């Protein structure tokens, strides 16, 4: 079974979400999770992103930096954010941090995912 695995360069939880929300408003250029920045705005998930995820024929899972120890397939020294693809029990890095950080918008991310999935 195929599955996309997104790993944010941010910590999980309500408190961290509030800190991140404020950081994105006050100093967006210094916010460290580009995946968060392009897929979420100050009101929540970008509508185009939510619709895209629903349209996919494969499942998506999302993890935060504080969940890395649960992900045995992720190297300890990986740069985040990133996207993996799982095919059965095989995990492959699909979009690394450098590539993801070069994307300018959620539409760029969607286009890149479509290229790699097809």
Jmol script that loads the backbone (N, CA, C; Angstrom):
load data "model"
ATOM      1  N   UNK A   1       0.832  -1.180   0.000  1.00  0.00           N
ATOM      2  CA  UNK A   1       0.000   0.000   0.000  1.00  0.00           C
ATOM      3  C   UNK A   1       0.883   1.252   0.000  1.00  0.00           C
ATOM      4  N   UNK A   2       0.578   2.198  -0.872  1.00  0.00           N
ATOM      5  CA  UNK A   2       1.335   3.449  -0.956  1.00  0.00           C
ATOM      6  C   UNK A   2       0.802   4.461   0.051  1.00  0.00           C
ATOM      7  N   UNK A   3       1.728   5.269   0.546  1.00  0.00           N
ATOM      8  CA  UNK A   3       1.347   6.277   1.531  1.00  0.00           C
ATOM      9  C   UNK A   3       2.375   7.411   1.505  1.00  0.00           C
ATOM     10  N   UNK A   4       1.901   8.641   1.607  1.00  0.00           N
ATOM     11  CA  UNK A   4       2.791   9.792   1.737  1.00  0.00           C
ATOM     12  C   UNK A   4       2.982  10.104   3.210  1.00  0.00           C
ATOM     13  N   UNK A   5       4.209  10.403   3.589  1.00  0.00           N
ATOM     14  CA  UNK A   5       4.520  10.728   4.980  1.00  0.00           C
ATOM     15  C   UNK A   5       5.215  12.085   4.997  1.00  0.00           C
ATOM     16  N   UNK A   6       4.538  13.063   5.574  1.00  0.00           N
ATOM     17  CA  UNK A   6       5.051  14.425   5.675  1.00  0.00           C
ATOM     18  C   UNK A   6       5.621  14.615   7.076  1.00  0.00           C
ATOM     19  N   UNK A   7       6.814  15.186   7.148  1.00  0.00           N
ATOM     20  CA  UNK A   7       7.433  15.431   8.452  1.00  0.00           C
ATOM     21  C   UNK A   7       7.738  16.918   8.565  1.00  0.00           C
ATOM     22  N   UNK A   8       7.057  17.559   9.504  1.00  0.00           N
ATOM     23  CA  UNK A   8       7.218  18.998   9.732  1.00  0.00           C
ATOM     24  C   UNK A   8       8.473  19.291  10.549  1.00  0.00           C
ATOM     25  N   UNK A   9       9.040  20.447  10.330  1.00  0.00           N
ATOM     26  CA  UNK A   9      10.133  20.947  11.166  1.00  0.00           C
ATOM     27  C   UNK A   9       9.522  21.838  12.251  1.00  0.00           C
ATOM     28  N   UNK A  10       8.613  21.268  12.999  1.00  0.00           N
ATOM     29  CA  UNK A  10       7.899  21.968  14.070  1.00  0.00           C
ATOM     30  C   UNK A  10       7.483  20.933  15.104  1.00  0.00           C
ATOM     31  N   UNK A  11       7.239  21.394  16.309  1.00  0.00           N
ATOM     32  CA  UNK A  11       6.800  20.497  17.379  1.00  0.00           C
ATOM     33  C   UNK A  11       5.280  20.414  17.408  1.00  0.00           C
ATOM     34  N   UNK A  12       4.775  19.291  17.898  1.00  0.00           N
ATOM     35  CA  UNK A  12       3.337  19.069  17.979  1.00  0.00           C
ATOM     36  C   UNK A  12       2.753  19.714  19.231  1.00  0.00           C
ATOM     37  N   UNK A  13       1.438  19.767  19.278  1.00  0.00           N
ATOM     38  CA  UNK A  13       0.737  20.242  20.462  1.00  0.00           C
ATOM     39  C   UNK A  13       0.167  21.645  20.307  1.00  0.00           C
ATOM     40  N   UNK A  14      -0.855  21.924  21.097  1.00  0.00           N
ATOM     41  CA  UNK A  14      -1.561  23.209  21.055  1.00  0.00           C
ATOM     42  C   UNK A  14      -0.631  24.367  21.387  1.00  0.00           C
ATOM     43  N   UNK A  15       0.152  24.238  22.448  1.00  0.00           N
ATOM     44  CA  UNK A  15       1.047  25.319  22.858  1.00  0.00           C
ATOM     45  C   UNK A  15       2.024  25.663  21.735  1.00  0.00           C
ATOM     46  N   UNK A  16       2.624  24.639  21.134  1.00  0.00           N
ATOM     47  CA  UNK A  16       3.564  24.871  20.036  1.00  0.00           C
ATOM     48  C   UNK A  16       2.863  25.441  18.811  1.00  0.00           C
ATOM     49  N   UNK A  17       1.635  25.015  18.555  1.00  0.00           N
ATOM     50  CA  UNK A  17       0.875  25.565  17.429  1.00  0.00           C
ATOM     51  C   UNK A  17       0.630  27.058  17.624  1.00  0.00           C
ATOM     52  N   UNK A  18       0.322  27.473  18.844  1.00  0.00           N
ATOM     53  CA  UNK A  18       0.113  28.897  19.124  1.00  0.00           C
ATOM     54  C   UNK A  18       1.402  29.696  18.945  1.00  0.00           C
ATOM     55  N   UNK A  19       2.502  29.150  19.421  1.00  0.00           N
ATOM     56  CA  UNK A  19       3.798  29.817  19.241  1.00  0.00           C
ATOM     57  C   UNK A  19       4.115  29.938  17.746  1.00  0.00           C
ATOM     58  N   UNK A  20       3.913  28.861  17.004  1.00  0.00           N
ATOM     59  CA  UNK A  20       4.181  28.877  15.563  1.00  0.00           C
ATOM     60  C   UNK A  20       3.291  29.888  14.850  1.00  0.00           C
ATOM     61  N   UNK A  21       2.028  29.948  15.221  1.00  0.00           N
ATOM     62  CA  UNK A  21       1.080  30.885  14.619  1.00  0.00           C
ATOM     63  C   UNK A  21       1.580  32.315  14.814  1.00  0.00           C
ATOM     64  N   UNK A  22       1.978  32.638  16.035  1.00  0.00           N
ATOM     65  CA  UNK A  22       2.505  33.968  16.316  1.00  0.00           C
ATOM     66  C   UNK A  22       3.792  34.249  15.557  1.00  0.00           C
ATOM     67  N   UNK A  23       4.665  33.263  15.495  1.00  0.00           N
ATOM     68  CA  UNK A  23       5.941  33.414  14.789  1.00  0.00           C
ATOM     69  C   UNK A  23       5.704  33.720  13.313  1.00  0.00           C
ATOM     70  N   UNK A  24       4.747  33.008  12.692  1.00  0.00           N
ATOM     71  CA  UNK A  24       4.464  33.221  11.272  1.00  0.00           C
ATOM     72  C   UNK A  24       3.915  34.618  11.008  1.00  0.00           C
ATOM     73  N   UNK A  25       3.235  35.209  11.993  1.00  0.00           N
ATOM     74  CA  UNK A  25       2.696  36.562  11.833  1.00  0.00           C
ATOM     75  C   UNK A  25       3.783  37.610  12.065  1.00  0.00           C
ATOM     76  N   UNK A  26       4.534  37.456  13.147  1.00  0.00           N
ATOM     77  CA  UNK A  26       5.518  38.459  13.550  1.00  0.00           C
ATOM     78  C   UNK A  26       6.762  38.432  12.665  1.00  0.00           C
ATOM     79  N   UNK A  27       7.256  37.254  12.367  1.00  0.00           N
ATOM     80  CA  UNK A  27       8.512  37.145  11.608  1.00  0.00           C
ATOM     81  C   UNK A  27       8.469  35.944  10.663  1.00  0.00           C
ATOM     82  N   UNK A  28       7.630  36.011   9.631  1.00  0.00           N
ATOM     83  CA  UNK A  28       7.467  34.845   8.750  1.00  0.00           C
ATOM     84  C   UNK A  28       8.754  34.400   8.056  1.00  0.00           C
ATOM     85  N   UNK A  29       9.653  35.323   7.791  1.00  0.00           N
ATOM     86  CA  UNK A  29      10.885  34.959   7.077  1.00  0.00           C
ATOM     87  C   UNK A  29      11.831  34.114   7.931  1.00  0.00           C
ATOM     88  N   UNK A  30      11.640  34.115   9.252  1.00  0.00           N
ATOM     89  CA  UNK A  30      12.512  33.319  10.125  1.00  0.00           C
ATOM     90  C   UNK A  30      11.834  32.038  10.619  1.00  0.00           C
ATOM     91  N   UNK A  31      10.614  31.792  10.158  1.00  0.00           N
ATOM     92  CA  UNK A  31       9.911  30.578  10.574  1.00  0.00           C
ATOM     93  C   UNK A  31      10.584  29.368   9.936  1.00  0.00           C
ATOM     94  N   UNK A  32      10.901  28.345  10.711  1.00  0.00           N
ATOM     95  CA  UNK A  32      11.757  27.246  10.262  1.00  0.00           C
ATOM     96  C   UNK A  32      11.052  26.105   9.529  1.00  0.00           C
ATOM     97  N   UNK A  33       9.736  26.066   9.551  1.00  0.00           N
ATOM     98  CA  UNK A  33       9.049  24.965   8.867  1.00  0.00           C
ATOM     99  C   UNK A  33       8.383  25.479   7.595  1.00  0.00           C
ATOM    100  N   UNK A  34       9.094  25.334   6.486  1.00  0.00           N
ATOM    101  CA  UNK A  34       8.559  25.816   5.211  1.00  0.00           C
ATOM    102  C   UNK A  34       7.331  25.006   4.785  1.00  0.00           C
ATOM    103  N   UNK A  35       7.302  23.734   5.104  1.00  0.00           N
ATOM    104  CA  UNK A  35       6.125  22.920   4.797  1.00  0.00           C
ATOM    105  C   UNK A  35       4.897  23.495   5.494  1.00  0.00           C
ATOM    106  N   UNK A  36       5.045  23.886   6.744  1.00  0.00           N
ATOM    107  CA  UNK A  36       3.946  24.523   7.485  1.00  0.00           C
ATOM    108  C   UNK A  36       3.561  25.846   6.829  1.00  0.00           C
ATOM    109  N   UNK A  37       4.568  26.632   6.472  1.00  0.00           N
ATOM    110  CA  UNK A  37       4.337  27.974   5.928  1.00  0.00           C
ATOM    111  C   UNK A  37       3.539  27.960   4.637  1.00  0.00           C
ATOM    112  N   UNK A  38       3.810  26.996   3.763  1.00  0.00           N
ATOM    113  CA  UNK A  38       3.113  27.007   2.476  1.00  0.00           C
ATOM    114  C   UNK A  38       1.799  26.230   2.487  1.00  0.00           C
ATOM    115  N   UNK A  39       1.577  25.387   3.486  1.00  0.00           N
ATOM    116  CA  UNK A  39       0.334  24.602   3.516  1.00  0.00           C
ATOM    117  C   UNK A  39      -0.689  25.131   4.519  1.00  0.00           C
ATOM    118  N   UNK A  40      -0.272  26.042   5.379  1.00  0.00           N
ATOM    119  CA  UNK A  40      -1.165  26.646   6.373  1.00  0.00           C
ATOM    120  C   UNK A  40      -1.035  28.156   6.321  1.00  0.00           C
ATOM    121  N   UNK A  41      -2.166  28.846   6.476  1.00  0.00           N
ATOM    122  CA  UNK A  41      -2.145  30.293   6.632  1.00  0.00           C
ATOM    123  C   UNK A  41      -2.534  30.608   8.073  1.00  0.00           C
ATOM    124  N   UNK A  42      -2.774  31.854   8.384  1.00  0.00           N
ATOM    125  CA  UNK A  42      -3.089  32.231   9.769  1.00  0.00           C
ATOM    126  C   UNK A  42      -4.473  31.777  10.225  1.00  0.00           C
ATOM    127  N   UNK A  43      -5.282  31.295   9.312  1.00  0.00           N
ATOM    128  CA  UNK A  43      -6.619  30.806   9.660  1.00  0.00           C
ATOM    129  C   UNK A  43      -6.711  29.285   9.658  1.00  0.00           C
ATOM    130  N   UNK A  44      -5.643  28.630   9.250  1.00  0.00           N
ATOM    131  CA  UNK A  44      -5.656  27.168   9.222  1.00  0.00           C
ATOM    132  C   UNK A  44      -5.111  26.622   7.916  1.00  0.00           C
ATOM    133  N   UNK A  45      -5.492  25.395   7.611  1.00  0.00           N
ATOM    134  CA  UNK A  45      -4.989  24.709   6.418  1.00  0.00           C
ATOM    135  C   UNK A  45      -5.453  25.439   5.156  1.00  0.00           C
ATOM    136  N   UNK A  46      -4.531  25.618   4.220  1.00  0.00           N
ATOM    137  CA  UNK A  46      -4.890  26.196   2.924  1.00  0.00           C
ATOM    138  C   UNK A  46      -5.938  25.297   2.269  1.00  0.00           C
ATOM    139  N   UNK A  47      -7.011  25.903   1.786  1.00  0.00           N
ATOM    140  CA  UNK A  47      -8.118  25.141   1.212  1.00  0.00           C
ATOM    141  C   UNK A  47      -7.653  24.266   0.044  1.00  0.00           C
ATOM    142  N   UNK A  48      -6.829  24.821  -0.812  1.00  0.00           N
ATOM    143  CA  UNK A  48      -6.330  24.056  -1.961  1.00  0.00           C
ATOM    144  C   UNK A  48      -5.543  22.824  -1.501  1.00  0.00           C
ATOM    145  N   UNK A  49      -4.822  22.950  -0.393  1.00  0.00           N
ATOM    146  CA  UNK A  49      -4.043  21.842   0.152  1.00  0.00           C
ATOM    147  C   UNK A  49      -4.971  20.760   0.696  1.00  0.00           C
ATOM    148  N   UNK A  50      -5.955  21.156   1.462  1.00  0.00           N
ATOM    149  CA  UNK A  50      -6.915  20.191   1.999  1.00  0.00           C
ATOM    150  C   UNK A  50      -7.645  19.442   0.896  1.00  0.00           C
ATOM    151  N   UNK A  51      -8.062  20.178  -0.127  1.00  0.00           N
ATOM    152  CA  UNK A  51      -8.752  19.552  -1.257  1.00  0.00           C
ATOM    153  C   UNK A  51      -7.832  18.591  -2.009  1.00  0.00           C
ATOM    154  N   UNK A  52      -6.582  18.987  -2.175  1.00  0.00           N
ATOM    155  CA  UNK A  52      -5.618  18.120  -2.859  1.00  0.00           C
ATOM    156  C   UNK A  52      -5.426  16.810  -2.092  1.00  0.00           C
ATOM    157  N   UNK A  53      -5.219  16.915  -0.794  1.00  0.00           N
ATOM    158  CA  UNK A  53      -5.013  15.707   0.016  1.00  0.00           C
ATOM    159  C   UNK A  53      -6.216  14.777  -0.064  1.00  0.00           C
ATOM    160  N   UNK A  54      -7.423  15.349  -0.058  1.00  0.00           N
ATOM    161  CA  UNK A  54      -8.637  14.528  -0.165  1.00  0.00           C
ATOM    162  C   UNK A  54      -8.735  13.850  -1.524  1.00  0.00           C
ATOM    163  N   UNK A  55      -8.201  14.499  -2.555  1.00  0.00           N
ATOM    164  CA  UNK A  55      -8.308  13.959  -3.915  1.00  0.00           C
ATOM    165  C   UNK A  55      -7.313  12.834  -4.202  1.00  0.00           C
ATOM    166  N   UNK A  56      -6.281  12.719  -3.383  1.00  0.00           N
ATOM    167  CA  UNK A  56      -5.262  11.696  -3.610  1.00  0.00           C
ATOM    168  C   UNK A  56      -5.837  10.294  -3.453  1.00  0.00           C
ATOM    169  N   UNK A  57      -5.321   9.395  -4.231  1.00  0.00           N
ATOM    170  CA  UNK A  57      -5.760   8.001  -4.150  1.00  0.00           C
ATOM    171  C   UNK A  57      -4.913   7.204  -3.155  1.00  0.00           C
ATOM    172  N   UNK A  58      -4.027   7.902  -2.444  1.00  0.00           N
ATOM    173  CA  UNK A  58      -3.202   7.263  -1.420  1.00  0.00           C
ATOM    174  C   UNK A  58      -3.350   8.031  -0.110  1.00  0.00           C
ATOM    175  N   UNK A  59      -3.096   7.342   0.979  1.00  0.00           N
ATOM    176  CA  UNK A  59      -3.190   7.961   2.303  1.00  0.00           C
ATOM    177  C   UNK A  59      -2.023   8.902   2.548  1.00  0.00           C
ATOM    178  N   UNK A  60      -2.240   9.849   3.446  1.00  0.00           N
ATOM    179  CA  UNK A  60      -1.191  10.764   3.888  1.00  0.00           C
ATOM    180  C   UNK A  60      -1.143  10.747   5.406  1.00  0.00           C
ATOM    181  N   UNK A  61       0.080  10.758   5.946  1.00  0.00           N
ATOM    182  CA  UNK A  61       0.273  10.875   7.397  1.00  0.00           C
ATOM    183  C   UNK A  61       1.207  12.045   7.650  1.00  0.00           C
ATOM    184  N   UNK A  62       1.035  12.669   8.809  1.00  0.00           N
ATOM    185  CA  UNK A  62       1.815  13.850   9.160  1.00  0.00           C
ATOM    186  C   UNK A  62       2.460  13.654  10.523  1.00  0.00           C
ATOM    187  N   UNK A  63       3.738  13.989  10.594  1.00  0.00           N
ATOM    188  CA  UNK A  63       4.487  13.871  11.844  1.00  0.00           C
ATOM    189  C   UNK A  63       5.219  15.177  12.111  1.00  0.00           C
ATOM    190  N   UNK A  64       5.568  15.349  13.363  1.00  0.00           N
ATOM    191  CA  UNK A  64       6.308  16.527  13.799  1.00  0.00           C
ATOM    192  C   UNK A  64       7.690  16.105  14.264  1.00  0.00           C
ATOM    193  N   UNK A  65       8.562  17.088  14.417  1.00  0.00           N
ATOM    194  CA  UNK A  65       9.953  16.831  14.784  1.00  0.00           C
ATOM    195  C   UNK A  65      10.057  16.036  16.094  1.00  0.00           C
ATOM    196  N   UNK A  66       9.113  16.241  17.008  1.00  0.00           N
ATOM    197  CA  UNK A  66       9.175  15.514  18.278  1.00  0.00           C
ATOM    198  C   UNK A  66       8.639  14.080  18.174  1.00  0.00           C
ATOM    199  N   UNK A  67       8.294  13.640  16.970  1.00  0.00           N
ATOM    200  CA  UNK A  67       7.867  12.255  16.736  1.00  0.00           C
ATOM    201  C   UNK A  67       8.917  11.447  15.983  1.00  0.00           C
ATOM    202  N   UNK A  68      10.062  12.056  15.694  1.00  0.00           N
ATOM    203  CA  UNK A  68      11.070  11.377  14.871  1.00  0.00           C
ATOM    204  C   UNK A  68      11.527  10.046  15.449  1.00  0.00           C
ATOM    205  N   UNK A  69      11.625   9.952  16.750  1.00  0.00           N
ATOM    206  CA  UNK A  69      12.090   8.693  17.353  1.00  0.00           C
ATOM    207  C   UNK A  69      11.126   7.541  17.083  1.00  0.00           C
ATOM    208  N   UNK A  70       9.872   7.843  16.750  1.00  0.00           N
ATOM    209  CA  UNK A  70       8.894   6.807  16.422  1.00  0.00           C
ATOM    210  C   UNK A  70       9.029   6.316  14.979  1.00  0.00           C
ATOM    211  N   UNK A  71       9.779   7.057  14.173  1.00  0.00           N
ATOM    212  CA  UNK A  71       9.895   6.745  12.749  1.00  0.00           C
ATOM    213  C   UNK A  71      11.241   6.082  12.476  1.00  0.00           C
ATOM    214  N   UNK A  72      11.256   4.768  12.545  1.00  0.00           N
ATOM    215  CA  UNK A  72      12.504   4.004  12.423  1.00  0.00           C
ATOM    216  C   UNK A  72      13.182   4.170  11.068  1.00  0.00           C
ATOM    217  N   UNK A  73      12.424   4.509  10.041  1.00  0.00           N
ATOM    218  CA  UNK A  73      12.979   4.626   8.695  1.00  0.00           C
ATOM    219  C   UNK A  73      13.668   5.969   8.448  1.00  0.00           C
ATOM    220  N   UNK A  74      13.529   6.916   9.358  1.00  0.00           N
ATOM    221  CA  UNK A  74      14.116   8.249   9.184  1.00  0.00           C
ATOM    222  C   UNK A  74      15.490   8.292   9.846  1.00  0.00           C
ATOM    223  N   UNK A  75      16.533   8.693   9.100  1.00  0.00           N
ATOM    224  CA  UNK A  75      17.863   8.825   9.710  1.00  0.00           C
ATOM    225  C   UNK A  75      17.854   9.861  10.833  1.00  0.00           C
ATOM    226  N   UNK A  76      18.689   9.661  11.822  1.00  0.00           N
ATOM    227  CA  UNK A  76      18.730  10.561  12.989  1.00  0.00           C
ATOM    228  C   UNK A  76      19.133  11.982  12.616  1.00  0.00           C
ATOM    229  N   UNK A  77      19.955  12.152  11.604  1.00  0.00           N
ATOM    230  CA  UNK A  77      20.481  13.468  11.236  1.00  0.00           C
ATOM    231  C   UNK A  77      19.820  14.038   9.981  1.00  0.00           C
ATOM    232  N   UNK A  78      18.541  13.835   9.804  1.00  0.00           N
ATOM    233  CA  UNK A  78      17.865  14.319   8.599  1.00  0.00           C
ATOM    234  C   UNK A  78      17.493  15.794   8.748  1.00  0.00           C
ATOM    235  N   UNK A  79      17.569  16.512   7.648  1.00  0.00           N
ATOM    236  CA  UNK A  79      17.103  17.897   7.620  1.00  0.00           C
ATOM    237  C   UNK A  79      15.610  17.896   7.340  1.00  0.00           C
ATOM    238  N   UNK A  80      14.904  18.736   8.057  1.00  0.00           N
ATOM    239  CA  UNK A  80      13.453  18.819   7.927  1.00  0.00           C
ATOM    240  C   UNK A  80      13.061  20.208   7.448  1.00  0.00           C
ATOM    241  N   UNK A  81      11.886  20.304   6.855  1.00  0.00           N
ATOM    242  CA  UNK A  81      10.841  19.310   6.616  1.00  0.00           C
ATOM    243  C   UNK A  81      11.182  18.431   5.411  1.00  0.00           C
ATOM    244  N   UNK A  82      10.436  17.337   5.287  1.00  0.00           N
ATOM    245  CA  UNK A  82      10.642  16.433   4.156  1.00  0.00           C
ATOM    246  C   UNK A  82       9.387  15.594   3.943  1.00  0.00           C
ATOM    247  N   UNK A  83       9.395  14.874   2.825  1.00  0.00           N
ATOM    248  CA  UNK A  83       8.276  13.996   2.484  1.00  0.00           C
ATOM    249  C   UNK A  83       8.843  12.640   2.077  1.00  0.00           C
ATOM    250  N   UNK A  84       8.302  11.596   2.656  1.00  0.00           N
ATOM    251  CA  UNK A  84       8.649  10.220   2.288  1.00  0.00           C
ATOM    252  C   UNK A  84       7.469   9.598   1.565  1.00  0.00           C
ATOM    253  N   UNK A  85       7.763   8.595   0.771  1.00  0.00           N
ATOM    254  CA  UNK A  85       6.707   7.760   0.215  1.00  0.00           C
ATOM    255  C   UNK A  85       6.952   6.336   0.700  1.00  0.00           C
ATOM    256  N   UNK A  86       5.879   5.700   1.087  1.00  0.00           N
ATOM    257  CA  UNK A  86       5.940   4.311   1.536  1.00  0.00           C
ATOM    258  C   UNK A  86       5.258   3.452   0.483  1.00  0.00           C
ATOM    259  N   UNK A  87       5.974   2.445   0.015  1.00  0.00           N
ATOM    260  CA  UNK A  87       5.420   1.430  -0.882  1.00  0.00           C
ATOM    261  C   UNK A  87       5.538   0.103  -0.153  1.00  0.00           C
ATOM    262  N   UNK A  88       4.415  -0.439   0.264  1.00  0.00           N
ATOM    263  CA  UNK A  88       4.394  -1.632   1.109  1.00  0.00           C
ATOM    264  C   UNK A  88       5.240  -1.359   2.352  1.00  0.00           C
ATOM    265  N   UNK A  89       6.382  -2.032   2.517  1.00  0.00           N
ATOM    266  CA  UNK A  89       7.236  -1.792   3.687  1.00  0.00           C
ATOM    267  C   UNK A  89       8.522  -1.051   3.327  1.00  0.00           C
ATOM    268  N   UNK A  90       8.563  -0.467   2.144  1.00  0.00           N
ATOM    269  CA  UNK A  90       9.743   0.247   1.672  1.00  0.00           C
ATOM    270  C   UNK A  90       9.496   1.759   1.764  1.00  0.00           C
ATOM    271  N   UNK A  91      10.380   2.469   2.467  1.00  0.00           N
ATOM    272  CA  UNK A  91      10.274   3.916   2.615  1.00  0.00           C
ATOM    273  C   UNK A  91      11.357   4.585   1.787  1.00  0.00           C
ATOM    274  N   UNK A  92      10.968   5.627   1.054  1.00  0.00           N
ATOM    275  CA  UNK A  92      11.938   6.343   0.238  1.00  0.00           C
ATOM    276  C   UNK A  92      11.726   7.845   0.416  1.00  0.00           C
ATOM    277  N   UNK A  93      12.832   8.567   0.589  1.00  0.00           N
ATOM    278  CA  UNK A  93      12.753  10.018   0.678  1.00  0.00           C
ATOM    279  C   UNK A  93      12.307  10.544  -0.678  1.00  0.00           C
ATOM    280  N   UNK A  94      11.200  11.249  -0.700  1.00  0.00           N
ATOM    281  CA  UNK A  94      10.614  11.725  -1.948  1.00  0.00           C
ATOM    282  C   UNK A  94      10.980  13.186  -2.219  1.00  0.00           C
ATOM    283  N   UNK A  95      10.890  14.013  -1.178  1.00  0.00           N
ATOM    284  CA  UNK A  95      11.253  15.428  -1.284  1.00  0.00           C
ATOM    285  C   UNK A  95      12.070  15.777  -0.047  1.00  0.00           C
ATOM    286  N   UNK A  96      13.336  16.125  -0.262  1.00  0.00           N
ATOM    287  CA  UNK A  96      14.182  16.469   0.885  1.00  0.00           C
ATOM    288  C   UNK A  96      13.977  17.932   1.284  1.00  0.00           C
ATOM    289  N   UNK A  97      14.618  18.342   2.358  1.00  0.00           N
ATOM    290  CA  UNK A  97      14.424  19.690   2.902  1.00  0.00           C
ATOM    291  C   UNK A  97      14.846  20.768   1.909  1.00  0.00           C
ATOM    292  N   UNK A  98      15.966  20.578   1.231  1.00  0.00           N
ATOM    293  CA  UNK A  98      16.419  21.590   0.271  1.00  0.00           C
ATOM    294  C   UNK A  98      15.405  21.789  -0.849  1.00  0.00           C
ATOM    295  N   UNK A  99      14.915  20.690  -1.385  1.00  0.00           N
ATOM    296  CA  UNK A  99      13.933  20.774  -2.464  1.00  0.00           C
ATOM    297  C   UNK A  99      12.634  21.394  -1.958  1.00  0.00           C
ATOM    298  N   UNK A 100      12.182  20.953  -0.808  1.00  0.00           N
ATOM    299  CA  UNK A 100      10.936  21.485  -0.257  1.00  0.00           C
ATOM    300  C   UNK A 100      11.066  22.982   0.049  1.00  0.00           C
ATOM    301  N   UNK A 101      12.192  23.374   0.621  1.00  0.00           N
ATOM    302  CA  UNK A 101      12.394  24.782   0.964  1.00  0.00           C
ATOM    303  C   UNK A 101      12.523  25.677  -0.260  1.00  0.00           C
ATOM    304  N   UNK A 102      12.800  25.100  -1.423  1.00  0.00           N
ATOM    305  CA  UNK A 102      12.896  25.892  -2.653  1.00  0.00           C
ATOM    306  C   UNK A 102      11.525  26.178  -3.265  1.00  0.00           C
ATOM    307  N   UNK A 103      10.501  25.467  -2.821  1.00  0.00           N
ATOM    308  CA  UNK A 103       9.157  25.667  -3.363  1.00  0.00           C
ATOM    309  C   UNK A 103       8.580  26.980  -2.845  1.00  0.00           C
ATOM    310  N   UNK A 104       7.928  27.721  -3.721  1.00  0.00           N
ATOM    311  CA  UNK A 104       7.437  29.061  -3.373  1.00  0.00           C
ATOM    312  C   UNK A 104       6.000  29.083  -2.854  1.00  0.00           C
ATOM    313  N   UNK A 105       5.238  28.029  -3.141  1.00  0.00           N
ATOM    314  CA  UNK A 105       3.818  28.058  -2.786  1.00  0.00           C
ATOM    315  C   UNK A 105       3.281  26.640  -2.611  1.00  0.00           C
ATOM    316  N   UNK A 106       2.083  26.572  -2.089  1.00  0.00           N
ATOM    317  CA  UNK A 106       1.424  25.273  -1.949  1.00  0.00           C
ATOM    318  C   UNK A 106       1.164  24.673  -3.329  1.00  0.00           C
ATOM    319  N   UNK A 107       0.893  25.524  -4.322  1.00  0.00           N
ATOM    320  CA  UNK A 107       0.681  25.021  -5.680  1.00  0.00           C
ATOM    321  C   UNK A 107       1.959  24.388  -6.230  1.00  0.00           C
ATOM    322  N   UNK A 108       3.117  24.983  -5.908  1.00  0.00           N
ATOM    323  CA  UNK A 108       4.394  24.378  -6.309  1.00  0.00           C
ATOM    324  C   UNK A 108       4.569  23.003  -5.666  1.00  0.00           C
ATOM    325  N   UNK A 109       4.200  22.889  -4.399  1.00  0.00           N
ATOM    326  CA  UNK A 109       4.295  21.601  -3.700  1.00  0.00           C
ATOM    327  C   UNK A 109       3.382  20.572  -4.351  1.00  0.00           C
ATOM    328  N   UNK A 110       2.172  20.965  -4.652  1.00  0.00           N
ATOM    329  CA  UNK A 110       1.219  20.056  -5.296  1.00  0.00           C
ATOM    330  C   UNK A 110       1.758  19.597  -6.649  1.00  0.00           C
ATOM    331  N   UNK A 111       2.287  20.531  -7.421  1.00  0.00           N
ATOM    332  CA  UNK A 111       2.854  20.176  -8.732  1.00  0.00           C
ATOM    333  C   UNK A 111       4.014  19.203  -8.579  1.00  0.00           C
ATOM    334  N   UNK A 112       4.893  19.451  -7.609  1.00  0.00           N
ATOM    335  CA  UNK A 112       6.048  18.573  -7.390  1.00  0.00           C
ATOM    336  C   UNK A 112       5.589  17.183  -6.963  1.00  0.00           C
ATOM    337  N   UNK A 113       4.620  17.119  -6.066  1.00  0.00           N
ATOM    338  CA  UNK A 113       4.101  15.815  -5.643  1.00  0.00           C
ATOM    339  C   UNK A 113       3.495  15.067  -6.823  1.00  0.00           C
ATOM    340  N   UNK A 114       2.720  15.769  -7.649  1.00  0.00           N
ATOM    341  CA  UNK A 114       2.118  15.125  -8.819  1.00  0.00           C
ATOM    342  C   UNK A 114       3.179  14.585  -9.768  1.00  0.00           C
ATOM    343  N   UNK A 115       4.255  15.352  -9.984  1.00  0.00           N
ATOM    344  CA  UNK A 115       5.353  14.889 -10.844  1.00  0.00           C
ATOM    345  C   UNK A 115       5.947  13.590 -10.310  1.00  0.00           C
ATOM    346  N   UNK A 116       6.166  13.552  -9.023  1.00  0.00           N
ATOM    347  CA  UNK A 116       6.846  12.405  -8.418  1.00  0.00           C
ATOM    348  C   UNK A 116       5.920  11.202  -8.244  1.00  0.00           C
ATOM    349  N   UNK A 117       4.640  11.442  -8.122  1.00  0.00           N
ATOM    350  CA  UNK A 117       3.692  10.340  -7.951  1.00  0.00           C
ATOM    351  C   UNK A 117       3.328   9.679  -9.277  1.00  0.00           C
ATOM    352  N   UNK A 118       3.523  10.388 -10.366  1.00  0.00           N
ATOM    353  CA  UNK A 118       3.142   9.848 -11.687  1.00  0.00           C
ATOM    354  C   UNK A 118       4.301   9.257 -12.433  1.00  0.00           C
TER     355      UNK A 118
END
end "model"
wireframe off; spacefill off
backbone 0.3
color backbone group
